[in-house]
Amino acid sequence: MTSPGSGTDTAPALPDYAPVPQSAYGPALNDQGYYVGRVERNLYWVTDGSYQSAFLTTKDGVVLFDAPPSIGGNIRRAVDEIASANGVSNKVTHLVYSHHHADHAGASSLFDKNVIRIGHEETKRLLLRDNDPARPVPEETFADRRTLKIGGERIELAWRGPNHSPDNIYIHFPDHDTLMLIDIVNPGWAPISMSNLSEDIPGYVAAPAIALDYPWKHFIGGHVGRLGTRDDLTLHQQYMADIDASVRKALVSVDPTPFFQKYGDNPWAAVGALFDAWTDAGAGPVIEKYNGVLAAADVYTRSTVFWVMESIRLDLGFASYVHP
Ligand SMILES: [Zn+2]
C-alpha cells in the first residue's frame, strides 16, 4: 500500500519462512510456463508449478483429466506437443472432472462443444447450481463406480464418499500404475489453508488410506510441481496423525476458565482467544517436527490445525463439555 502524497511504501514487514527443500520442487517449466511429461506409456501430466492436469493419448483421440484455468491454453499446447511428437491424434474427445471446483475445471470451456464431459453425479448437481459458463456440466455421470474404456485404454472412476469436496473422485489407471486424486495430498508440501480447504475432515483424513489400497506407483495430486509416490502419501498421513494427536493434547491441556473470566460479558472474545490458544498449542510441536521435511509446514500448519481441531470437537465430539 502506498500512502497518498508521500509515495512511501507502508506495507507491513512480511515474515520469513524456512527454506523449501529442493525435493519439493519438480521439473523446470518451458518458456510458455508449463511442463509436460510422461507418467507412464501414453499417460502424460502437465503442470504450471502449482496446478496439474493429465491426459491419455489413445488411438481414438485424447482423454483429458481436469482443466485448471491457471494452466489454461497451455493444456492445448501440451497435448499438441505430445501428439505431434508421437504422431497420434491431438483431438480431445473426453474430459473427466475430478470434482466441481473452478480452480481445477475452469478451463473446461476452452474445449470443443463436442467433447464428452464425464463426472460424478454430484459434480453435475453442483455445476448446475454454480451455473458457470467456464465449467459446462458433464453429459455422462456415475454414482459409485464407472469403468471407462476409451480407445483401448481402461480408466476406473470411483466415488468413495465426501472428502475435500462432496464430489471428489478417485481416478485409477490400472494399466499405467497411476492414481489421480486431487486436493488431498500435496506431494512434498503441507496442505494449504485448512486442510486444502476441505469440507469433510473425517473424509479428508481417511482418503490417503483408500488411495493406498489401490495398486499404483505414480500419484497425480493436482497441485505442486511434481508427481507423488506412495512414500509421499505415507508422510502426509503421519503429518495428519501428528496434528490429530497434538490437537487432542491441546484441547485437554489449555484451561478455558481464564478466557471466560477475562471476557465475561463478551463470549465471542473468550471463544476467539481460546481457539487461538488451542490452535497455537496444537500447531507448535507439529511445525517444529515438519520444518525441513514438508515444504511450507511453517506457513500453513496453523491453519490446518485450526480446521482439524474444529472437526475433532464438532464431528467427533472430543472434549465436549456437558453442563452438569
Ligand atoms: Zn478443490
Boltz pocket constraint, residues with backbone or C-beta under 6 A from the ligand:
constraints:
  - pocket:
      binder: B
      contacts: [[A, 99], [A, 101], [A, 104], [A, 164], [A, 165], [A, 183], [A, 196]]
      max_distance: 6.0
